[in-house]
Amino acid sequence: MSTSFAKYADSPCLGRRLLKDKTWGPYTWKTYREVRTTFENLGSGIRSLGLPPEKNRIGIYSSNRPEWAYTYLAALSQGFVSVPLYDTLAPNAITYVINHAELEIVASSNENLPKLLGAAPSCQSLKFIITWNPPAESDHDKAKQLGIRLFSLEDLLKQGSEHPVAPSPSGPDDMILLMYTSGTTGVPKGVMLRNSNFLATLASTSYSSYDLTPKDVHISYLPLAHIFEMLCLTGCLYFGSSVGFWRGDLLGLLEDMQALSPTVLVGVPRVYNRIHDKIRSQVQQSTTSRTLFTYAFNSKLAHYQATGEEKSPLWDRFVFSKLTALLGGRVRLIVSGSAPLSPEVQNFLRICFCCKVVQGYGLTESTALTTVSDVDDINVGHVGAPAVCVEIKLVDAPELNYYSSSRGKQQGEVCLRGASIFPGYFKMPKETADVIDRDGWFHTGDIGEWLPNGTLKIIDRKKNIFKLAQGEYVAAEYLDTVYSRCPFVQQSFIYGDSFKNYLVGIVVPNPEVLLPWAKQQGIKGDLPELCKNDTVRKAVFQGLIKEADKAKLKGFEKLKNVYLEPEVWTVDAGFLTPSLKTVRGALGKKYQAVIHNLYEEPRLDGHVSKPKL
């Protein structure tokens, strides 16, 4: 990394927008030289606190911003281990991570300081807190009462500038990152990642067709506590690209993009699905716009599938230029990860935004990158070929009827081995042994299929499976992914009772799609009223079944009844993890009575149960 900061010293490195008089200004930048000076001074300042070598872990508890990156880079420069904490963590989760990682120091946004001080009495190891801006006097007083020393970033920068300490980075096999999984069940697990894991992953991107350059600009909005965005930040700095941080508000994300004009857009299917649904909804506003868009889209898609060319001068100028402008007008590459992106949405992004779209597959345990599709591959529905840093094999999963040695399709649990794979979970030897076998293969819990062209398709999930009354196993996470492709769906929870022979679902409708649709159908009411309307419920159900048919789900994987919930599930309420995965246990408890009724009332698929004799 030090080579990059020397090579690109005068290039823009980290950028942000400042709020002045209630107006967001343009992006202002710090060069690689300025960023290096900042993080080296900060590293020296942190080192001056006298932390013992065995307690060299530093928590980072904040939303994405330059100070987050300064702290991470300072930790790297002085051989500390960064421990990111999701900005949305509940107090009990904060306490758990601080205690489990034995953190003596946490760098935090001022907004998160009250939560951190609130957790402090239960965190005996915590001795130092760094805030991005000078804390209030009352915060100093409270910290002092708790036996905690409180510093501002400015304090440590000054200390480090006046008393510099030579950089002392970690060795190749030393841990540099301890990332706690958000965990849909059980306590979070700390994934240990070494310097060599990151080096292997970054080196493998040099062999790809989508490599970053010093001319690229990335907008950082996905949580840096997630390995996907963490790799993006590290990769950009490694290759000399520029990183602009969003303001931290989803409502202002598009405006930030237009101000930044990124060349690379990284996201997860949930983000891209919302973009797809929003554009589709806007297009449906008038017959003229719908007709023109549909004709232009189909014409350009046919041209793309025949030639592999995403650009069409005529249609791009008169139809799609307005869409590309939404993202700043310069996006050349869209990257999707974390979960499979539907073929429909992948092609939609290619056509509407006139750029390459790739998707990959990876986990925190594989340092994010395992497979990635080629930029020139026009096929969809797969996550690409293996990265050069990892081996992949499929292992039989007989309980789900998947076999890797079948003469037909080669399917099974995805297992990984290589230089990018984590060494284990922090202080959890049993959990580590459960997923890493004696030959060094990490068992992911995902079910994959090798396609004839050597690419991998993720088709199922071995974890979070349950059995129906007739003995079939159901992978809930995979079905949630399939049903969430329905335009009507914002969130979904698929449930199966082991004493019943079919599935039911709870759906939070997407108001941007449902409300305009209801208006067209002459159905009046706000979202809560529409959720109680039988006609609406049947329409949503039919949309779900349409997606099930597209995905070729088996009969027992298809929903038979559905309930519409107007209230969105949130992290604060405990129904989503910080990475926005559903917490199945919490939702099961909340909707226990609803689920009972779904099994008792007539099914929406028209099936009539035989009367009991």
Helices and strands as residue ranges (DSSP letters): H 2-7, E 12-20, E 23-31, H 32-47, G 53-55, E 57-61, H 66-77, E 81-85, H 91-101, E 105-108, G 110-112, H 113-119, G 120-122, E 128-131, H 137-145, E 149-152, H 153-162, E 175-180, E 190-194, H 195-205, E 217-220, H 227-239, E 242-245, G 250-252, H 253-260, E 264-267, H 269-283, H 287-307, H 313-315, I 316-320, H 321-326, E 333-336, H 343-353, E 356-361, G 364-366, E 371-372, E 385-386, E 390-395, G 398-400, E 410-418, E 424-425, H 429-435, E 442-450, E 456-461, E 465-467, E 473-475, H 476-483, E 489-496, E 503-509, H 511-520, H 527-531, H 534-550, G 555-557, E 559-564, H 584-590, H 592-600
